[in-house]
Amino acid sequence: MRIGKDLVAAAATPVVLGILAEGESYGYAILQRITELSAGELEWSDGMLYPLLHRLERLGHVESEWRQSSGGRPRKHYRLSAQGASTLADHRRQWSIVGGVLDQVWPGDGDNRQPRLALGLG
Amino acid sequence: MTTEDAPHLDELIASWRDWIERRDALSIRDVDELESHLRDRVDALSAAGLTDDEAFLIAVKRLGSMDELSREYAAEHSGRLWKQLVLHDSSDSEGTDASDGTMPFVRRANGLTIALLLGVGAGIAVKATELLTGDPELVFRNIAVLVLPFLAAWFAWRRRPPIGTLLGVAATFALVALALNLYPFDGGSSTVTVATQNSATAVLATIGSIVALWLVTGIVDAGGAWRSDRTRMDFLRFSGEWLVYYVLIAIVGGALSGLTVAVFASIQVDIAPFIVEWVLPCGAAGAVLVSAWLVGAKQRVIENIAPVLTKVFTPLFTLMMLALIVASVMQWNLVGGSRELLIAFDLVLVVVVALLVYAISARDPALAPGWFDRLQVLMLVAALVVDVIVLVAMIARTGEFGFSANKTASLGLNLILLANLAWATWLQIGFVRRRVPFGRVESWQTAYLPVYLAWAAILVFAFPPMFDFA
């Protein structure tokens, strides 16, 4: 099942911030992690991650640094900033409210609990 | 196999980079990041058993549509679509870059340091001369000799012309300086007049010196290749852009000065004299260099503005002249016009030549003649008709009143411009009718530059003695 475009767009920021909360990372690894976490369901074209990262950087949620990878290639690493952490907490509160509402609206057997799990990621 | 394929992948990525880098919204660093991503993806895919070019194709595909991606980048970095002045060097507009560290200080930002130093030098030259001689009139008369050497020095630094060219230009500057200062102009320093010249020939010589030395400075800009049509046209482009920037700086500078005076006046401090005596002359001289630097720095960053102004004003100016023809035919007024009529028409012709030259300077020679070229024919014909009417009238009157320096100078300029425009009209008509290649239209204007130089030289060297320094 593909997740709709608007929901992907809305989820992108908390998901990326959440992954960076696990530790600093770089673009390709972040995408890998998203694929891994969502079992390939939450996806967008690879390139789009970078403008998003740049926006988060401009807003001060993440910090970036160019470093050499083990293979000797330059790579831009991103790290969650203190402000980013509080933004993430904020997103998390908002998403759990939305998730809670959806849970009540859709009284739950197994399949309907899926959104909650996905939202819980944030 | 991987060793065989590795250069192949590098080639693929290099050509991909070439294609991506053309997009304004992406900086080089962004492309680096995307490349790093691409290589990671390719590595993962080849590890899964794909060949490099297959992996490359998939990796590129997964990046998504470049149009959408660059729109995203543009939304995030909207400033990049407005090309910014390269205060950093061309390499990168963000953060530190390896090439920055190795670049000599003075070469950074297109030599802004040098331009500023020369600008300060020009300001000091003007001010020091005034303080040493205590004679504003002298400064005014020598303004080209005082300021333009700094512009020539700037060009010399940028272009490294052959030493012979530099010596020739320096000699010309010296000659003009000698003529301007050794000729016994009437009403020289003995008469007390503020900043205005009493002698008409002195004014003419001043104007002549500005034009002549500007063109001579262009020889330095051409880096010795001043015979080439290309470099001459480049200098014309430079002149147009320079004028636009200079006017902009003057307007903003004037507004800022006014604001400063007003603010200080509100606390009962009168700094107007300081502004007039120091900021104005130093700023005006320094702005010559700053404008020159701006033209160089912005050359590849923004579209030339002079051709744009040309496109806007050619139709309006044509309309104005057509109206003038109608009005003069109905009233036959031009004949009885005032003394300044000829000078006014010199200006009209200068504007027409400028409109023509800057339209040419921006035109793609390969394009077929279009409506704008036809409009130019109309403008040229209108200018010729108007000017012939004026000229006939003025020659009749000059016959009555004799030749003064002013009249002769403006008559000479008028004839020079008329000759230029007449032949330019002929060429333009030929071009519109596809009989004449565009190159000839262009080279006629560049080939005509020495004529202006010659006339300016005559104003400086020959006119004062011819008219008894009156």
Interface residues (C-beta under 8 A of the other chain):
Chain A: Y26 G27 Y28 A29 W44 S45 D46 G47 M48 Y50 P51 H54 R55 R58 S69 R73 P74 R75 K76
Chain B: R29 D30 D32 E33 L34 S36 H37 R39 D40 R41 A59 R62 L63 G64 S65 M66 E68 L69 E72 Y73 A75 E76 H77
